[in-house]
Amino acid sequence: MDAHARQSFTHSNERDRLAALRDEIDRSATRLHGARPVPVQPQPMVQPPTYGAPQRDAINALVDKVVSEVCERIAELKKQLDALQQQVLVGGAATKVTLNEQIDACMRVHDETNRIGDAVSEIADRLLRL
């Protein structure tokens, strides 16, 4: 039985017990003093109790807890993403350095092959003139 049902059951038993007690007192008074009219006095307006406040508070607490847990998990994921981003940036920078070194090496080889080609052409021209 959940808390709300237990609370309703307890209130119902309490009301029944009080009603039985009131009836017993009325019967005893009638036997002792005889039946007499009871003047009915107007009762002041009573505000009904607010239902659901404890449930609403429990739901709000649960929602706050879930939101807090989700925010903590997002913060953890952000840290992981920041670490991954840093690794990618470092890896990208290292790749750029390696690529630039390869390009420099290729350019030197290209320049040297052009220089050797010019030297071979010059030698060939001299031999043909002989």
Buried (B, 14 or more C-beta within 10 A) or exposed (E): EEEEEEEEEEEEEEEEEEEEEEEEEEEEEEEEEEEEEEEEEEEEEEEEEEEEEEEEEEEEEEEEEEEEEEEEEEEEEEEEEEEEEEEEEEEEEEEEEEEEEEEEEEEEEEEEEEEEEEEEEEEEEEEEEE
